[in-house]
Amino acid sequence: MLKNRKYDLVIVGGGVIGTFCALHALKKKKSVLLLEKDELPYEASFRNFGQAVPSGQALNAWFEYGRKSLKIYKELQQEFDISLVGNGSWYVASDDQEATLLEEMSQLMKDRNYGNRLYTANEFLEINPHFKKEYVKAGLFFPEEASLNPLVMVHKVREYLIKYMGLHYHNQCSIIGVEKKRGIAMLTSSKKQIFWGDHVILANGRDTQFLLPEHYPKEELTISKLQMLRLTPQKQLLKSNILTGLTIRRYESFHSCPSFAKLSTSPEQKLLQEKGIHILFKQAQDGSIILGDSHEYIPAGQQASLGFEISTEINDMMLNEAKKITHLESWQVDSSWSGFYLQSNQSEVFTKTVDNVIHIVNGIGGKGMTTSPGFTAEYIHQLFS
Ligand SMILES: Cc1cc2nc3c(=O)[nH]c(=O)nc-3n(C[C@H](O)[C@H](O)[C@H](O)COP(=O)(O)OP(=O)(O)OC[C@H]3O[C@@H](n4cnc5c(N)ncnc54)[C@H](O)[C@@H]3O)c2cc1C
């Protein structure tokens, strides 16, 4: 006899992956326990930019996961305010090469029945008059895309699952051991609690050194450190996600454009790309402008050498580039923070099953907010079919 209750599924990690695995398993009428080490989770899923932009994803299954995720977010928003704002995304080209990529992308997306509209520079500036004429060469708008408040979304979804779908949740519950015992999974917490599940999902994010570290291939996994800025609240200017020239050069989807391979890069662009900088803007409900982001990389397990400091040099590079793109009422920085995520160099997400009952689902990289709801729907479907 097991002393404690056994669940159909126990999930370690209350980020976006863990929380949406819980949602889909609950929809299948499974009993689910979600365990989170912190009082309130505050890792990547709470520090990010909060854009849900399938248009940026590789044009394979991950683009479809992004579309499915948007649908899931929209359905949830109708039942419960999860902070979704469906105002679409703009890509803004800064030169003729990027403008060509926007034309090609528009067609690629039309072929996939994904709504979008191309705008000339003048048309774009009419709608967005605060952008700088010298910067804008063309615009591409995706009306279906959305933005979420990362400080709110996952917490709201979790609340919803607890309140209406019977999720069991323990916070301040650090799991320090997981193994197969008596044919099922047994988890141990740092407070010596024991939990049992027919299956366990480990969605514990960047800290791969604690649980089954021997199953994470070091050569395959990288940690990325990102820097973000929040500018002081100001009058409402930006309704949508704004993604700019360096983003067009960076996002996976654009790699499928015929002209992508011919792109030439200026020395200034190279300097920014070396720090993984591309400029994204959005305006939060309180009027503050969120500005991102930069990327530095290190093999997983060596993240201490990425440091915890916010680099003023990187922030200044982002601000200088942003000032070339748009006029704002104020460029005063209210806060700046770093966030970290794990990513796989071999696949879009790192998954591994150990002893049939323990499932690692991690390393989704920089697309977790856009794709996790759709991806986890498929993952949970496979797990319980
Ligand atoms: C600055 C930044 C900007 C980004 N912008 C975007 C964006 O605009 N759009 C987009 O799609 N993606 C974006 N991303 C990527 C996205 O945030 C991540 O892909 C996603 O949050 C990863 O989710 P996760 O659930 O795997 O990890 P996490 O959010 O890290 O969750 C893991 C959780 O597990 C918990 N945990 C760890 N160990 C244990 C343990 N032993 N016991 C119990 N709990 C444990 C942690 O406390 C944590 O809460 C961004 C990321 C960053 C950092």
The ligand as a Gaussian input file, in Angstrom:
#p B3LYP/6-31G(d) Opt

LIG

0 1
 C       14.035000      37.586000     -21.329000
 C       13.272000      36.516000     -22.052000
 C       12.392000      36.885000     -23.076000
 C       11.638000      35.905000     -23.738000
 N       10.646000      36.289000     -24.609000
 C        9.824000      35.364000     -25.148000
 C        8.732000      35.748000     -25.970000
 O        8.433000      36.929000     -26.142000
 N        7.988000      34.776000     -26.564000
 C        8.271000      33.449000     -26.375000
 O        7.602000      32.606000     -26.978000
 N        9.247000      33.045000     -25.520000
 C       10.030000      33.959000     -24.911000
 N       11.033000      33.571000     -24.063000
 C       11.241000      32.131000     -23.825000
 C       10.284000      31.587000     -22.747000
 O       10.208000      32.456000     -21.661000
 C       10.787000      30.187000     -22.324000
 O       10.863000      29.359000     -23.476000
 C        9.847000      29.507000     -21.337000
 O        9.499000      30.375000     -20.300000
 C       10.485000      28.235000     -20.760000
 O        9.534000      27.668000     -19.889000
 P        9.846000      26.451000     -18.928000
 O        8.558000      26.048000     -18.318000
 O       10.646000      25.422000     -19.673000
 O       10.888000      27.002000     -17.855000
 P       10.774000      27.955000     -16.578000
 O        9.907000      29.110000     -16.808000
 O       12.195000      28.210000     -16.198000
 O       10.089000      27.040000     -15.475000
 C       10.762000      26.030000     -14.761000
 C       10.184000      26.024000     -13.364000
 O       10.675000      24.855000     -12.660000
 C       10.902000      25.218000     -11.311000
 N       11.865000      24.235000     -10.759000
 C       13.158000      24.056000     -11.131000
 N       13.706000      23.055000     -10.422000
 C       12.739000      22.570000      -9.583000
 C       12.709000      21.540000      -8.592000
 N       13.793000      20.791000      -8.359000
 N       11.568000      21.338000      -7.904000
 C       10.462000      22.083000      -8.155000
 N       10.437000      23.089000      -9.079000
 C       11.567000      23.322000      -9.783000
 C       11.494000      26.635000     -11.422000
 O       11.382000      27.328000     -10.199000
 C       10.610000      27.222000     -12.520000
 O        9.465000      27.870000     -12.003000
 C       11.821000      34.528000     -23.407000
 C       12.721000      34.170000     -22.402000
 C       13.430000      35.137000     -21.719000
 C       14.362000      34.726000     -20.603000

